[in-house]
Amino acid sequence: MKACFMGLGYIGLPTAIIAARHNIKVHGVDINADVVEKTNAGELHIIEPGLGEMLKEVVSNGSLYAASSPAESDAYFMVVPTPFKGNNHQPDLSYVEAATRAVIPFLKAGDLYVIESTSPVGTTEKMAELIFAERPELKDKIYIAYCPERVLPGNVIYELVHNDRVIGGIDEPSTRKAMEFYSIFVKGTLHPTNARTAEMCKLTENSSRDVQIAFANELSFICDKAGINVWDLISLANKHPRVNILQPGCGVGGHCIAVDPYFITSAYPEEAKLIATARRVNDYKADWCAEKVVNALLRFELEHGRKPVVAMMGVAFKPDIDDLRESPAKYIITKVMHSSNNARIMVVEPNIKEHHVFKLTDYREAYDKADIVVFLTAHTPFRQLPWTDEKIILDFCGIFKK
């Protein structure tokens, strides 16, 4: 079987590699020439444990080849970004549509077309209409389905294979055809449904997480005002057999949880009140953290007669990955820099080598030199740093929970 993956990012590339390791001839497509070049050289352009060796294997044996345009295949997978646009957070489907238009000339009877990109309800049906408008002779001749990914960065290899998958076709034959493909490498249970339900399932999963995180972040506001250690409070509350409160952070980032709820709230503004409120709480957490840091800088300067040296620890949106998309840490660092009146600010992100805006500093050097240390992302190396009363430590992610 030949499969074409449109998009070789954090989901598309790992999925393409796993498919290639299961006797599928994979043609990967990305508009970023650097990604194409690195992939064909067997070099991983993302950080994901264990994936680098797998990439070298499938490239060297010819199972995976990357290019800037699609090629004729038996199955086509849309794994491209679906950001939002404008102040009202309307979904931007231009990437999905562009990827779809690119494969339309190659489609033939019996082919499978699948969208994996997180999408608003009805997207799969819209793309089906687009395909049949361009190629009416394919009506009832190809299979069209939606199958959202549900993997955790840092554990993608295991979860791509072992997690359950929800698969929804535009009709029952499409659902069955998509299930046949995913059964080649997925050991988790495949759950059949229709396309609209599968689309809403993905949005529901991430909106649920967003609401739960918002509860934890709201507790952090309350505890700060009440003089209570929020980490202790949550730990004690979670001793209840039916309570499982998540950990607060400096906001919510990434391309999923920070984005997907807007796909519901923009389509159903009158119904999605709780989901919309959770989004506002989690967005506000980043502003709240930035304000805390700026106030700490001002107090230090007043008390010591000089500007402080500040270490901003972590830029990625979650621990131990290199993904900066929608990162609240990145937003906080930028806001503090704009408000700091030329304080010396060191930025730390151990999972990337360089950044086009921030000059990066080694985490040990930054911690040693700083007067104020701000923990934004709970990277594992940070947990080895010793607590000291000689520094002002603002811990927004629970490095020193006690």
Salt bridges, closest charged atoms under 4 A:
ASP34 OD2 - LYS38 NZ 3.76
GLU53 OE2 - LYS56 NZ 3.69
GLU57 OE1 - ARG21 NE 3.36
ASP74 OD1 - LYS108 NZ 3.70
GLU97 OE2 - ARG101 NE 3.10
ASP111 OD1 - LYS108 NZ 3.06
GLU116 OE2 - ARG165 NH2 3.27
GLU125 OE1 - ARG196 NH1 3.03
GLU134 OE2 - ARG101 NH1 3.36
GLU137 OE2 - ARG135 NE 2.50
GLU149 OE2 - LYS202 NZ 3.19
ASP164 OD2 - HIS191 NE2 2.86
GLU172 OE1 - ARG176 NH1 3.80
GLU205 OE2 - ARG150 NH2 2.19
ASP210 OD2 - ARG279 NE 2.70
ASP224 OD2 - LYS292 NZ 2.69
ASP232 OD1 - LYS402 NZ 2.96
GLU270 OE1 - LYS273 NZ 3.65
ASP283 OD1 - ARG279 NH1 3.17
ASP287 OD1 - LYS335 NZ 2.61
GLU301 OE2 - LYS307 NZ 3.11
ASP320 OD1 - HIS379 ND1 3.90
ASP323 OD2 - ARG325 NH2 2.79
GLU349 OE1 - HIS379 NE2 2.86
ASP362 OD1 - ARG364 NH2 3.16
GLU365 OE2 - LYS369 NZ 2.79
ASP371 OD2 - ARG306 NH1 3.03
